Every structure is written in structure tokens, then in C-alpha cells.
Amino acid sequence: MARDRGQPPRTDRTTVILAVRDENDNVPVVEIRKIGRIPVRDGAALVPENVLVDTPVALVQVSDRDQGENGAVTCTVVGDVPFTLKPAGETALPPLPADEAFDRNKKKYFLHTSALLDYETTKEYSVTIVAVDSGSPSLSSNSSLMVRVVDINDHAPTFAQSVVEVHFAENNSPGERVVTVVATDADSGKNAEIAYTLDPAGNGPFYIDADNGDIRATGVLDREQRERYELRVIAKDKGTPSLQGSATVVVQVTDRNDNAPKFVQEIFTFYVKENLLANSPVGMVTVTDADEGENAELSLFVEMDGVDEKKAGEKAEGEDGEKEQEEVFSIENNTGTIFSSASFDREKLSTYTFRVRAVDGGEPRKTATATVSLFVTDENDNAPSITSPANESYTLLPPASSARTIVRTVTAIDSDTGPNADLRYALVGGNPFRLFEIGHTNGVITLAEPLERRHRGLHRLVVRVNDSGAPSLCATALVHVFINESLANATLVDAQVARSLMAPLSLDIAGDPDSERALGKQRLSVAIGVLAGAAAVILVILLVVTARQCGAQGKNGYEAGKKEPEEDFFSPPGAQPQAGRGRGSDRGRKPRRDKRNGSGWQCSCRRRKVGQVTLQWHRHSQWAASPRQRRR
């Protein structure tokens, strides 16, 4: 206002506007305020880890008392944190009075999450917000917000291995620990507290400690009953909602040598044929062991128990005999096959009894034994043997004996057995009159027909004894029966029996003298044949000699009509020939032959005794011989 000094003073007014130029003398102010959904405790914002990206967690308000460029503030989040600032949005405001000009420089921001939070990765963040004005020089300030990530039960318990295999020996003590399983949970607090359980669907004789995961056996395990258990372990946390994980525990029950070998039967019975080739299998035993591995590896041994039966009823005596028996049999470990090192002879030894011992390979070793009975079956390798009567014996049978009279019994034995020793008797010779018959099973010879006079004398019956084996074997017996009232001349009968033993079996000797006559005729036929052959040879020799003499007389000359003196061809050399009549020359004269025998020789046969023949030779022809011939 301007005023003069006149009277009246006069005044005038004018308005002077004083503009104060701002200096950048105020730093920006940063205020962080909570928002309703995010709690703040102890100056830290508690943000759940499961919040979505771009979730606001705090309100940030920035102001600067300066004006203009000095009051223009820029805010940023410093550091590598999953947060960012976003303007809260501005509304058009009417011009503010001068005292409110300060409010116009206030800016609001929301602090948002820029990525997913993970409590298990980072549990808290220190978020620093820096505000910088645009003055020159610029001024800045910062403020920090502690963000704590709140754990959410978002992780289930996990096991280091999904399948755990453990070996546990059988015959354990009840309550013995088998294995301990441990699960981990990445959460914290109650969310990480774990309780263990076993799936009831297949837990078997086991239980688990809910707090530490120790799996223990409730009873004694037996591998031979069950050797594998599969358990499902469930680990459940105590969060809300509760999460769980599982793992499989495989319990392999390992073996202990708690089972002895066991034969499928206590006594093995085998039947083998005699004359079996050496080193042939005779039987097989079966033995098992419920254990496994070395505990089930079996070694088999043969232990001779003695001999039950011998042909002569004797048993082996002494250590040498027992050792010899032990060496007869051997056994193969892998198959249990029993071999014999020698051939069997049932007639010498029909039954073998021995033990087979099985020993396992465990510690301590366990054993078992079984008895083996070996029966040697019969082969028809023995022919029947006649025990009575002797071939040289005979029986006196009175002629008055009636039919069905028992004459003699033939007995025989066979070392074989069964059908091979079932004997059959038959008359195969010496019964041309069908006087006798024999029981096919008992060998009893009986008289079948009444006796006649022509039946008297010695009868030789040929009895054949056959067994029922295949092929059948047989023996022959000679039964001599002398039919007569008495035995007056036993020497004669003995001689007849002796001759009967030399006669062929094809010849029937049935009564006397028929049998003697038949035998004499047979011998006579043989003698005549021999003598006839000898006579033929002598005749040929004589004819040759005569022919030579005739040739010599032709050379010396014969005188016609001159009679030659008769001379015995077999006379001694000193005999003198008779003088002949006629002309002195005998040259060319042929010798005369006896008209009764054209050959000049005669043979006659005279029977002296049965079977003896005497031959006599007679010369009926004579001829003249020259002195030279007589000298010859």
C-alpha cells in the first residue's frame, strides 16, 4: 500500500505476489502399511506360501514435501526378491489449497508377489523399498519390510527309497527289530510331525513303532513256511489336512539249518533180477531238505546193515565180510540212484538190507537215514536136480501087483523159486507096454495095467523133470523096475542094470528076455556089418593074389590033362603036395572051383551066446600049383 503525506493523505493499494522458489531440501518419505488380508506380527508381514502370484501383501505410501520436480518421487524394490510395486491408482482431485499442496505429492503403491513363495526354499524375505525424488541433486530414502513365509502343509512325507529290502534270519526272538524306516517331511511344525503305520492288508507277523519307524516281529518266523513278506509302511503327517506317503518293505526270511534231511519214506523196497550186469542201477531213493543253500546240499552214503538171508542160511562174518558187502553198493548224490558193483545170484544171496544216510552241508550238520531192502528176483538159471532114485538102483515089483500100486517116487529139487521151481514129471521112454504112469506134480510112479508073463524082467523107465521157467530147463532120471516074484539072482540084475546104463535112451528096455534079445540083435547087426566088410576086403585081396598066380602059371605053361596035386592054401609051409597024374606039365591048367560055392570060399555063422558070433571059413576049391607057386 502506498500513502502520501498530504492532507488528506491519499493511498493506493496494489497486490504483490511473492513466489518462493522451492529448493530440494526434503527427502522422500516411505510408509509401509498393512492390508487387511495379510497379518503383521512383530513388524513382519506373514504371507502364506500358497498365495497366488500378484497377490498384494502391503500398502506402500511415498511422499515428498518439496514441490515440482523436487517432489516427484520414484519407488522401486531393491534386491532379488519375489515382490514388486504396483501403483494403487490415482483419482482426479480438485485444486488443493496451499497447505494441502503437500498431499498432492503423496503416492501409494501395493507390494505384490511376483512369483510363487515356497517355505521349504526360503522362509523369510527382507524387502527394501527405495524412494528417489527428481530434484537436483536427487534425494532418496528407503524402508524395509520383513516378509515371513508362513508354512502350509503342502508336502507329504517321503521315504528315501520306495522299496526297502531287508534280510532277516528265521527262528528269531519275538519283538526282535527287523528294520527301521524313516520318512521326511519338508514342512515344519505340525506339518512335519510324522506317524508311522502298517497297511493292515498285508502286515503279517510284524508291527511298527508309530514314532520312530522301527519294524519288529511279533512272533518267530519260519522260512520253510513263508520266506517273503511284503509290508506297506504309511507315513502320515499331522498337518491340516493331513498328507501321507508310503514305502514298501520286503522282508526276505533267510535260512538257518533247522531242518534235517527227510526221506520220502522210511523203508525203500526194490526188486532186481539176478544175473544183472555189474554197475547197473538197482533203485533210487528220494530225500529232501526243507532248508536252502548249503543247508540243503546233501551227501549220500551207503551203510551196510547185514544180510537177511543166504542160501545156506549163513551170515557174513568178520570185518572183511562186512567190508565186502559195503563195496557192493554205491549211491549217486545228485539223483539218489543206487548202483551195484557186482552181479546177483539169488541162490547164494536173495536179500540185501542196508541203510542210506543223508548229511546236509549246514552248521551244525544234520543227518537222516532210511532202510533199503533189496530183493533179488529169480531167473531160471538152475535146472532141476534129481535127488532120488539113483540111476543105478532098481525096485523089485511082484508080478501079482495090482493096478494103482505105487512103484517108486521120483523126487527132484530146483534151486530157483516160484514158477522156475515148479516141477513137472513125465515118462518119456522105456514104457512101450504103457504099464506105468507118473504123477505130473508129485513124481509118483504107479502101475497102470495088470502084469503079464511077458512083462517079467527089467524095465528101464526114462523120467524127465521139467521146471516151469521160460525157457524151461530139465533133468532126466532112470528108474529101473525088476518084475519078478523074488530077487534070487541079484548079480544078474545088477549086470542088466549096468548094461542098461550104457544103452542109449532111445532104446526101450522093457522085460526079459525081450530087452536082452533086442540088445543082442542090435549087437549082432553091428558084428555082421563089421565082419561083412572085413570079408569083402579079404575076398578082394584073394582075388588079386589068385589073378597074379594065374598069370604066373600062364608064363610057365600048363600041360593038358595033367592032374595037379591038391594043396591046402592055409596049410603050413612044410606040407608036401601030392603027385598028380597025367602029363608032367601043369602049365595052362586052370584051378577047379567047388561047384557048391562059385567063389571058392564058404562062410558059415554059428551063434554061441546072445551077442556073440563065431565065423568059420572053409576052402572047397583046389587047384594045381607049380613049384614056384608052392614056394610062394
C-alpha positions as CSV (number, residue, x, y, z in Angstrom):
1,M,0.0,0.0,0.0
2,A,1.3,3.4,-0.9
3,R,0.3,6.6,1.1
4,D,1.3,10.1,0.7
5,R,1.7,12.8,3.3
6,G,-0.8,15.2,2.0
7,Q,-3.8,16.0,3.7
8,P,-5.8,14.2,3.4
9,P,-3.4,11.6,2.6
10,R,-4.2,9.6,-0.2
11,T,-3.4,5.9,-0.5
12,D,-3.3,3.3,-3.1
13,R,-3.1,-0.4,-2.9
14,T,-1.6,-2.9,-5.2
15,T,-1.0,-6.7,-4.8
16,V,2.5,-8.0,-4.9
17,I,2.8,-11.8,-5.5
18,L,5.9,-13.3,-4.0
19,A,6.8,-16.6,-5.4
20,V,9.1,-18.7,-3.2
21,R,11.2,-20.9,-5.3
22,D,11.4,-24.4,-3.9
23,E,14.7,-25.9,-3.1
24,N,15.1,-29.7,-2.9
25,D,15.6,-29.8,0.7
26,N,13.2,-32.6,1.7
27,V,13.9,-36.3,1.3
28,P,11.1,-38.6,0.2
29,V,9.2,-40.4,3.0
30,V,8.2,-44.0,2.6
31,E,5.5,-45.5,4.7
32,I,4.6,-49.2,4.7
33,R,1.1,-50.1,5.9
34,K,-0.6,-53.5,6.3
35,I,-3.6,-54.5,4.4
36,G,-6.4,-56.5,5.9
37,R,-5.7,-60.0,4.5
38,I,-2.0,-60.1,5.5
39,P,-1.4,-60.1,9.2
40,V,1.6,-58.3,10.6
41,R,3.4,-59.7,13.6
42,D,6.5,-58.2,15.2
43,G,6.9,-55.8,12.3
44,A,6.9,-58.7,9.8
45,A,4.2,-59.4,7.3
46,L,3.1,-63.1,7.5
47,V,2.5,-64.3,4.0
48,P,1.3,-67.9,3.4
49,E,3.4,-69.8,1.0
50,N,0.4,-70.9,-1.1
51,V,-0.6,-67.3,-2.1
52,L,-1.1,-66.8,-5.8
53,V,1.3,-64.7,-7.9
54,D,0.4,-61.0,-7.9
55,T,-1.1,-61.1,-4.5
56,P,-0.7,-57.7,-2.6
57,V,0.9,-58.2,0.7
58,A,1.4,-54.5,1.9
59,L,0.5,-50.9,1.1
60,V,3.4,-48.6,0.4
61,Q,2.9,-44.8,0.6
62,V,5.6,-42.4,-0.6
63,S,5.6,-38.6,-0.1
64,D,8.0,-35.6,-0.6
65,R,7.4,-32.2,0.9
66,D,9.2,-30.5,-1.9
67,Q,7.3,-29.3,-5.0
68,G,7.7,-29.7,-8.6
69,E,10.4,-31.9,-9.7
70,N,11.8,-32.0,-6.3
71,G,8.7,-33.7,-5.1
72,A,8.4,-36.2,-7.9
73,V,9.3,-39.5,-6.3
74,T,10.0,-42.8,-7.9
75,C,9.8,-46.0,-5.8
76,T,11.4,-49.4,-6.6
77,V,12.1,-52.7,-4.8
78,V,15.7,-53.4,-4.4
79,G,17.2,-56.9,-4.5
80,D,16.3,-60.3,-5.9
81,V,13.1,-60.9,-4.1
82,P,9.8,-62.2,-5.5
83,F,8.0,-58.9,-4.9
84,T,7.2,-55.8,-6.9
85,L,5.4,-52.4,-6.5
86,K,2.4,-51.5,-8.4
87,P,0.6,-48.1,-8.2
88,A,-2.5,-48.2,-6.2
89,G,-4.3,-46.0,-8.8
90,E,-4.9,-42.2,-8.6
91,T,-8.2,-40.3,-8.9
92,A,-8.6,-36.8,-10.3
93,L,-8.6,-34.3,-7.4
94,P,-9.8,-30.6,-7.4
95,P,-7.1,-28.0,-6.8
96,L,-5.9,-28.1,-3.2
97,P,-5.2,-25.1,-1.0
98,A,-1.6,-24.2,-0.4
99,D,-1.5,-26.1,2.8
100,E,-2.7,-29.1,1.1
101,A,-0.1,-28.9,-1.7
102,F,1.9,-31.4,0.2
103,D,-0.7,-34.1,-0.1
104,R,-0.6,-33.9,-3.8
105,N,2.9,-35.4,-3.8
106,K,1.9,-38.5,-2.0
107,K,1.9,-41.7,-4.0
108,K,0.5,-45.1,-3.0
109,Y,1.8,-48.5,-4.1
110,F,0.8,-52.1,-3.4
111,L,3.6,-54.5,-2.8
112,H,2.7,-57.6,-4.9
113,T,4.2,-61.1,-5.1
114,S,5.9,-61.6,-8.4
115,A,6.5,-65.3,-8.0
116,L,5.3,-68.3,-6.0
117,L,6.5,-68.5,-2.5
118,D,8.0,-71.7,-1.1
119,Y,8.5,-72.0,2.6
120,E,10.7,-75.0,2.2
121,T,13.0,-72.9,-0.1
122,T,13.0,-69.5,1.6
123,K,11.3,-68.9,4.9
124,E,11.6,-65.1,5.0
125,Y,12.4,-62.1,2.8
126,S,13.7,-58.6,3.7
127,V,12.0,-56.3,1.1
128,T,13.7,-52.9,0.8
129,I,11.8,-50.1,-1.0
130,V,13.8,-47.2,-2.2
131,A,12.2,-43.8,-3.0
132,V,14.1,-41.3,-5.1
133,D,12.9,-37.8,-6.0
134,S,13.7,-36.0,-9.2
135,G,15.4,-33.0,-7.6
136,S,18.9,-31.9,-8.4
137,P,20.6,-33.3,-6.6
138,S,18.1,-36.0,-6.0
139,L,17.3,-37.1,-2.6
140,S,16.3,-40.7,-1.6
141,S,15.2,-42.7,1.3
142,N,14.4,-46.4,1.8
143,S,12.3,-48.5,4.1
144,S,12.4,-52.3,4.6
145,L,9.6,-54.8,5.2
146,M,10.2,-58.2,6.7
147,V,8.1,-60.8,4.9
148,R,7.9,-64.1,6.6
149,V,6.6,-67.0,4.5
150,V,4.1,-69.0,6.5
151,D,4.3,-72.8,6.1
152,I,1.4,-74.5,4.6
153,N,1.1,-78.4,4.7
154,D,1.8,-78.8,1.1
155,H,4.3,-81.6,1.3
156,A,3.6,-85.2,2.1
157,P,6.1,-87.3,3.9
158,T,8.6,-89.1,1.7
159,F,10.9,-92.1,2.1
160,A,14.4,-92.2,0.7
161,Q,13.6,-95.5,-1.0
162,S,10.3,-96.5,-2.3
163,V,11.2,-100.2,-1.9
164,V,13.3,-101.4,1.0
165,E,14.5,-105.0,1.0
166,V,15.9,-106.5,4.2
167,H,17.1,-110.0,5.0
168,F,16.0,-111.3,8.4
169,A,17.0,-114.7,9.8
170,E,14.4,-117.2,10.8
171,N,14.0,-118.6,14.4
172,N,14.1,-115.0,15.7
173,S,13.1,-113.9,19.1
174,P,9.7,-112.3,19.4
175,G,9.9,-108.5,19.3
176,E,13.3,-108.5,17.6
177,R,13.8,-105.5,15.4
178,V,13.7,-106.2,11.7
179,V,14.4,-102.8,10.2
180,T,13.8,-99.1,10.8
181,V,12.2,-96.9,8.1
182,V,12.4,-93.1,8.2
183,A,10.3,-90.7,6.3
184,T,10.9,-86.9,6.0
185,D,8.6,-84.0,5.5
186,A,9.7,-80.7,4.1
187,D,7.1,-78.8,6.0
188,S,7.6,-77.6,9.5
189,G,5.9,-77.8,12.8
190,K,2.9,-80.0,13.0
191,N,3.0,-80.3,9.3
192,A,6.3,-82.2,9.7
193,E,5.4,-84.4,12.5
194,I,5.0,-88.0,11.2
195,A,3.3,-91.0,12.5
196,Y,4.0,-94.5,11.0
197,T,1.6,-97.3,10.5
198,L,1.5,-100.7,8.6
199,D,-1.1,-101.3,6.0
200,P,-3.3,-104.0,7.6
201,A,-3.9,-105.7,4.3
202,G,-0.5,-107.4,4.4
203,N,1.4,-106.7,7.6
204,G,2.0,-110.3,8.6
205,P,3.6,-111.0,12.0
206,F,5.0,-107.5,12.3
207,Y,4.3,-104.2,14.0
208,I,5.8,-100.8,13.6
209,D,6.6,-98.1,16.2
210,A,4.5,-95.1,15.2
211,D,7.1,-92.6,16.4
212,N,10.4,-93.9,15.2
213,G,9.5,-96.4,12.4
214,D,11.0,-99.5,14.0
215,I,9.5,-102.6,12.4
216,R,9.6,-105.6,14.8
217,A,8.5,-109.2,14.5
218,T,5.6,-110.2,16.7
219,G,6.5,-113.9,16.7
220,V,9.0,-116.4,15.4
221,L,9.5,-116.6,11.7
222,D,9.9,-119.8,9.8
223,R,11.4,-119.6,6.4
224,E,10.1,-123.1,5.5
225,Q,6.5,-121.8,6.0
226,R,7.0,-118.4,4.4
227,E,10.2,-116.9,3.1
228,R,9.0,-113.5,1.9
229,Y,6.8,-110.8,3.4
230,E,5.8,-107.5,1.7
231,L,4.9,-104.7,4.0
232,R,3.4,-101.4,3.1
233,V,4.5,-98.6,5.5
234,I,2.4,-95.5,5.7
235,A,3.9,-92.2,7.0
236,K,1.3,-89.6,7.8
237,D,2.0,-86.0,8.9
238,K,-0.1,-84.1,11.4
239,G,-0.9,-81.1,9.3
240,T,-4.4,-79.9,8.3
241,P,-5.3,-81.5,6.0
242,S,-3.0,-84.4,6.7
243,L,-0.8,-85.7,4.0
244,Q,0.8,-89.2,3.8
245,G,3.4,-91.1,1.9
246,S,4.2,-94.8,1.7
247,A,7.0,-97.2,1.0
248,T,7.2,-101.0,0.5
249,V,9.4,-103.1,2.8
250,V,10.2,-106.6,1.5
251,V,11.4,-108.9,4.3
252,Q,13.3,-111.9,3.0
253,V,13.5,-114.6,5.7
254,T,16.9,-116.2,5.5
255,D,17.5,-119.8,6.2
256,R,19.1,-121.4,9.3
257,N,20.0,-125.1,9.4
258,D,17.0,-126.0,11.5
259,N,15.7,-128.9,9.3
260,A,17.3,-132.3,9.0
261,P,17.2,-134.2,5.7
262,K,14.0,-136.2,5.2
263,F,13.5,-139.3,3.1
264,V,10.1,-139.6,1.4
265,Q,9.7,-143.0,3.1
266,E,11.5,-144.7,5.9
267,I,11.9,-148.1,4.1
268,F,12.6,-148.4,0.4
269,T,11.9,-151.8,-1.2
270,F,13.4,-152.7,-4.6
271,Y,13.3,-155.9,-6.7
272,V,16.1,-156.7,-9.1
273,K,16.7,-159.7,-11.3
274,E,19.6,-162.0,-10.6
275,N,22.4,-162.1,-13.1
276,L,22.1,-158.4,-13.6
277,L,25.1,-156.8,-15.1
278,A,27.6,-155.2,-12.8
279,N,27.4,-151.4,-12.3
280,S,23.7,-151.4,-13.2
281,P,21.2,-149.2,-11.3
282,V,19.1,-151.2,-8.8
283,G,16.9,-148.5,-7.3
284,M,16.5,-144.8,-6.4
285,V,15.9,-143.1,-3.1
286,T,14.4,-139.6,-2.7
287,V,15.5,-137.3,0.1
288,T,14.6,-133.7,0.6
289,D,15.7,-130.9,2.9
290,A,13.4,-128.0,3.7
291,D,16.3,-125.7,4.1
292,E,18.1,-124.0,1.2
293,G,21.6,-123.2,0.0
294,E,24.4,-125.1,1.8
295,N,22.0,-126.2,4.4
296,A,20.2,-128.2,1.7
297,E,23.2,-129.6,0.0
298,L,23.1,-133.3,0.7
299,S,25.7,-136.0,0.7
300,L,24.5,-139.6,0.5
301,F,26.3,-142.7,1.9
302,V,25.6,-146.4,1.9
303,E,25.9,-148.2,5.2
304,M,25.5,-152.0,5.0
305,D,23.2,-153.3,7.7
306,G,23.9,-157.0,7.1
307,V,22.4,-159.9,5.1
308,D,19.0,-161.2,5.9
309,E,19.0,-164.5,4.1
310,K,21.5,-166.7,2.4
311,K,21.1,-169.9,0.5
312,A,22.8,-172.0,3.1
313,G,21.4,-170.0,6.0
314,E,24.7,-168.4,6.9
315,K,25.5,-164.8,7.5
316,A,28.6,-162.9,6.6
317,E,31.1,-162.9,9.5
318,G,34.1,-160.7,10.3
319,E,35.1,-157.2,9.2
320,D,36.2,-158.5,5.8
321,G,32.8,-159.9,5.0
322,E,31.1,-156.6,6.0
323,K,33.6,-154.6,4.0
324,E,32.9,-156.7,1.0
325,Q,29.2,-156.2,1.4
326,E,29.7,-152.4,1.7
327,E,31.6,-152.4,-1.6
328,V,28.7,-154.0,-3.4
329,F,26.5,-150.8,-3.5
330,S,27.2,-147.2,-4.2
331,I,24.9,-144.2,-4.5
332,E,24.9,-141.1,-6.6
333,N,24.5,-137.8,-4.7
334,N,22.6,-135.8,-7.4
335,T,20.0,-138.4,-8.2
336,G,19.9,-140.9,-5.3
337,T,20.4,-143.8,-7.7
338,I,21.9,-146.9,-6.2
339,F,24.3,-148.9,-8.2
340,S,25.6,-152.5,-7.8
341,S,29.2,-153.2,-8.5
342,A,28.6,-157.0,-8.8
343,S,26.1,-159.3,-10.3
344,F,23.5,-161.0,-8.1
345,D,23.0,-164.7,-7.6
346,R,19.7,-165.3,-5.8
347,E,20.7,-168.9,-4.9
348,K,23.6,-167.5,-2.9
349,L,22.1,-164.4,-1.5
350,S,18.5,-163.4,-2.0
351,T,18.0,-160.3,0.2
352,Y,20.2,-157.3,1.0
353,T,19.4,-154.8,3.7
354,F,21.4,-151.6,4.2
355,R,21.0,-148.0,5.2
356,V,21.3,-144.8,3.2
357,R,22.5,-141.9,5.2
358,A,21.9,-138.3,4.1
359,V,24.1,-135.5,5.6
360,D,23.4,-131.8,4.8
361,G,26.1,-129.1,4.5
362,G,24.8,-126.8,7.2
363,E,26.3,-125.9,10.6
364,P,25.7,-127.9,12.7
365,R,25.3,-130.8,10.2
366,K,22.0,-132.7,10.4
367,T,21.5,-136.3,9.2
368,A,18.8,-138.8,8.3
369,T,18.8,-142.4,7.5
370,A,16.5,-144.7,5.5
371,T,16.5,-148.5,5.2
372,V,16.8,-150.1,1.8
373,S,15.6,-153.7,1.3
374,L,16.7,-155.2,-1.9
375,F,15.1,-158.5,-3.0
376,V,16.8,-160.5,-5.8
377,T,14.1,-162.0,-8.0
378,D,14.7,-165.4,-9.5
379,E,15.8,-166.2,-13.1
380,N,15.5,-169.7,-14.4
381,D,19.2,-170.4,-14.4
382,N,19.2,-173.7,-12.5
383,A,18.0,-177.0,-13.9
384,P,16.1,-179.4,-11.7
385,S,18.3,-181.9,-9.7
386,I,17.2,-185.5,-9.2
387,T,17.6,-186.5,-5.5
388,S,16.1,-190.0,-5.8
389,P,16.2,-192.7,-7.0
390,A,19.8,-193.1,-8.1
391,N,20.1,-194.3,-11.7
392,E,21.9,-197.5,-10.8
393,S,19.2,-198.5,-8.3
394,Y,16.2,-200.7,-9.0
395,T,12.9,-201.7,-7.5
396,L,11.5,-205.3,-7.2
397,L,7.9,-205.4,-8.3
398,P,6.0,-208.7,-7.8
399,P,4.0,-209.9,-10.9
400,A,0.9,-210.1,-8.7
401,S,0.9,-206.4,-8.1
402,S,-2.4,-204.8,-9.0
403,A,-3.1,-201.6,-10.8
404,R,-2.5,-198.3,-8.9
405,T,0.3,-199.9,-7.0
406,I,3.0,-197.3,-6.2
407,V,6.2,-198.5,-7.8
408,R,8.6,-195.7,-7.0
409,T,8.6,-191.9,-6.3
410,V,10.9,-189.7,-8.2
411,T,12.0,-186.6,-6.2
412,A,13.8,-183.6,-7.5
413,I,14.7,-180.1,-6.3
414,D,15.3,-176.8,-8.1
415,S,17.4,-174.1,-6.6
416,D,15.2,-171.5,-8.3
417,T,12.0,-170.2,-6.8
418,G,8.4,-169.6,-7.9
419,P,7.4,-170.8,-11.3
420,N,11.1,-171.6,-12.1
421,A,11.0,-174.2,-9.3
422,D,7.5,-175.6,-10.2
423,L,8.4,-179.1,-11.4
424,R,6.5,-181.3,-13.8
425,Y,7.2,-185.1,-14.2
426,A,6.7,-187.1,-17.3
427,L,7.6,-190.6,-18.7
428,V,9.4,-190.1,-21.9
429,G,10.8,-193.6,-22.6
430,G,11.0,-197.2,-21.6
431,N,7.3,-197.7,-21.3
432,P,6.2,-199.5,-24.5
433,F,3.5,-201.5,-22.8
434,R,2.0,-198.5,-21.1
435,L,2.4,-200.4,-17.8
436,F,3.4,-197.4,-15.8
437,E,2.2,-193.8,-15.3
438,I,3.6,-190.9,-13.3
439,G,2.1,-188.1,-11.3
440,H,2.8,-184.9,-13.1
441,T,3.2,-182.9,-10.0
442,N,4.5,-185.4,-7.4
443,G,6.6,-187.8,-9.4
444,V,4.9,-190.9,-8.0
445,I,5.2,-193.8,-10.5
446,T,2.2,-196.2,-10.2
447,L,1.3,-199.4,-12.1
448,A,-1.3,-198.6,-14.7
449,E,-2.1,-202.1,-16.0
450,P,-2.1,-205.7,-14.6
451,L,1.2,-207.5,-15.2
452,E,1.5,-210.5,-17.6
453,R,4.1,-213.1,-18.0
454,R,5.8,-211.3,-20.9
455,H,6.3,-208.3,-18.7
456,R,8.7,-210.1,-16.4
457,G,12.2,-208.9,-16.3
458,L,14.0,-205.5,-16.1
459,H,12.2,-202.3,-17.1
460,R,14.0,-199.0,-17.5
461,L,11.8,-196.0,-17.2
462,V,13.1,-192.7,-18.5
463,V,11.6,-189.8,-16.4
464,R,12.0,-186.2,-17.5
465,V,11.6,-183.5,-14.9
466,N,10.9,-180.0,-16.3
467,D,10.6,-176.7,-14.4
468,S,8.0,-174.1,-15.4
469,G,10.5,-171.4,-16.3
470,A,11.0,-169.7,-19.6
471,P,12.9,-171.2,-21.2
472,S,12.2,-174.5,-19.4
473,L,15.1,-176.5,-18.0
474,C,15.0,-180.2,-17.4
475,A,16.7,-183.2,-15.9
476,T,16.4,-186.9,-16.7
477,A,16.2,-189.8,-14.2
478,L,16.4,-193.6,-14.9
479,V,14.1,-195.7,-12.8
480,H,14.8,-199.5,-13.0
481,V,11.9,-201.9,-12.1
482,F,12.6,-205.6,-12.0
483,I,9.4,-207.6,-12.3
484,N,9.7,-211.0,-10.6
485,E,8.5,-212.9,-7.6
486,S,11.8,-212.7,-5.9
487,L,15.3,-211.5,-6.2
488,A,17.1,-214.9,-6.5
489,N,20.0,-213.7,-8.6
490,A,20.8,-210.1,-7.7
491,T,24.1,-210.3,-9.5
492,L,22.3,-210.9,-12.8
493,V,20.0,-208.0,-12.2
494,D,23.0,-205.7,-11.3
495,A,24.6,-206.7,-14.6
496,Q,21.4,-206.0,-16.5
497,V,21.2,-202.6,-14.8
498,A,24.8,-201.8,-15.6
499,R,24.2,-202.7,-19.3
500,S,21.1,-200.5,-19.2
501,L,23.1,-197.5,-18.1
502,M,25.3,-197.9,-21.2
503,A,22.4,-198.3,-23.6
504,P,21.0,-195.2,-25.4
505,L,17.9,-193.7,-24.0
506,S,16.1,-194.2,-27.3
507,L,16.2,-197.9,-26.7
508,D,13.3,-199.4,-24.8
509,I,14.3,-201.8,-22.1
510,A,11.1,-203.4,-21.0
511,G,11.2,-207.0,-19.7
512,D,13.5,-210.0,-20.0
513,P,14.4,-211.6,-22.4
514,D,12.9,-209.1,-24.8
515,S,15.3,-206.5,-23.7
516,E,18.3,-208.9,-23.9
517,R,17.2,-210.1,-27.3
518,A,16.8,-206.6,-28.6
519,L,20.2,-205.7,-27.3
520,G,21.7,-209.0,-28.8
521,K,20.1,-208.3,-32.1
522,Q,21.5,-204.9,-32.1
523,R,25.0,-206.1,-31.3
524,L,24.6,-209.0,-33.9
525,S,23.7,-206.5,-36.6
526,V,26.8,-204.4,-35.7
527,A,29.0,-207.5,-35.7
528,I,27.7,-208.8,-39.0
529,G,28.2,-205.5,-40.6
530,V,31.8,-205.3,-39.4
531,L,32.5,-208.9,-40.5
532,A,30.9,-208.5,-43.8
533,G,33.1,-205.5,-44.5
534,A,36.2,-207.5,-43.4
535,A,35.2,-210.4,-45.6
536,A,34.8,-208.2,-48.6
537,V,38.3,-206.8,-48.1
538,I,39.8,-210.3,-47.7
539,L,38.0,-211.5,-50.8
540,V,39.3,-208.7,-52.9
541,I,42.8,-209.5,-51.6
542,L,42.4,-213.2,-52.5
543,L,41.1,-212.4,-55.9
544,V,44.1,-210.2,-56.6
545,V,46.5,-212.9,-55.4
546,T,44.8,-215.6,-57.5
547,A,44.9,-213.4,-60.6
548,R,48.6,-213.0,-60.1
549,Q,49.1,-216.8,-59.7
550,C,47.1,-217.5,-62.8
551,G,49.3,-215.0,-64.7
552,A,52.5,-216.8,-63.5
553,Q,51.2,-220.2,-64.5
554,G,50.4,-218.9,-68.0
555,K,54.0,-218.0,-68.3
556,N,55.4,-221.3,-67.1
557,G,52.9,-223.3,-69.2
558,Y,50.3,-225.9,-68.1
559,E,50.2,-229.4,-69.5
560,A,46.9,-230.6,-70.8
561,G,45.4,-233.5,-68.9
562,K,48.0,-233.3,-66.1
563,K,46.4,-233.5,-62.6
564,E,47.8,-231.1,-60.1
565,P,48.1,-232.3,-56.5
566,E,45.6,-230.8,-54.1
567,E,47.1,-228.3,-51.7
568,D,45.5,-226.5,-48.7
569,F,46.0,-222.8,-49.2
570,F,46.3,-222.4,-45.5
571,S,48.5,-225.5,-44.8
572,P,51.8,-225.0,-43.1
573,P,54.8,-224.4,-45.3
574,G,56.3,-227.8,-44.6
575,A,53.4,-229.8,-46.1
576,Q,54.2,-231.8,-49.3
577,P,51.9,-231.7,-52.3
578,Q,50.5,-235.0,-53.7
579,A,51.8,-236.2,-57.0
580,G,49.5,-235.7,-59.8
581,R,48.6,-237.9,-62.7
582,G,48.8,-237.3,-66.4
583,R,51.4,-235.4,-68.2
584,G,54.1,-233.8,-66.2
585,S,53.3,-230.3,-67.3
586,D,50.6,-228.3,-65.4
587,R,51.2,-225.2,-67.5
588,G,48.0,-223.6,-68.7
589,R,45.7,-225.6,-66.4
590,K,43.1,-223.6,-64.5
591,P,42.2,-224.4,-60.9
592,R,39.0,-226.1,-60.2
593,R,36.3,-224.4,-58.2
594,D,33.8,-226.0,-55.8
595,K,30.5,-226.3,-57.5
596,R,28.7,-225.6,-54.3
597,N,30.4,-222.2,-53.9
598,G,31.2,-220.4,-57.0
599,S,33.7,-218.1,-55.3
600,G,35.8,-221.0,-54.0
601,W,35.2,-219.7,-50.3
602,Q,32.4,-220.5,-47.9
603,C,31.4,-218.6,-44.8
604,S,29.2,-220.0,-42.1
605,C,27.8,-218.4,-38.9
606,R,27.2,-220.1,-35.6
607,R,25.6,-218.5,-32.6
608,R,27.1,-219.3,-29.2
609,K,25.6,-216.8,-26.9
610,V,23.5,-213.7,-27.2
611,G,25.5,-211.1,-28.9
612,Q,28.5,-213.4,-29.7
613,V,29.1,-214.7,-33.3
614,T,31.7,-217.2,-34.4
615,L,32.7,-217.2,-38.1
616,Q,34.3,-220.2,-39.8
617,W,35.8,-220.2,-43.2
618,H,36.1,-223.3,-45.4
619,R,38.0,-223.8,-48.6
620,H,36.2,-226.0,-51.1
621,S,38.2,-225.3,-54.3
622,Q,41.5,-226.8,-55.1
623,W,43.9,-226.1,-57.9
624,A,47.3,-227.3,-59.1
625,A,50.2,-225.1,-58.4
626,S,53.7,-225.1,-59.9
627,P,56.7,-225.5,-57.7
628,R,57.3,-221.8,-57.9
629,Q,53.7,-221.1,-56.7
630,R,54.1,-223.5,-53.9
631,R,57.3,-221.8,-52.9
632,R,55.3,-218.6,-52.8
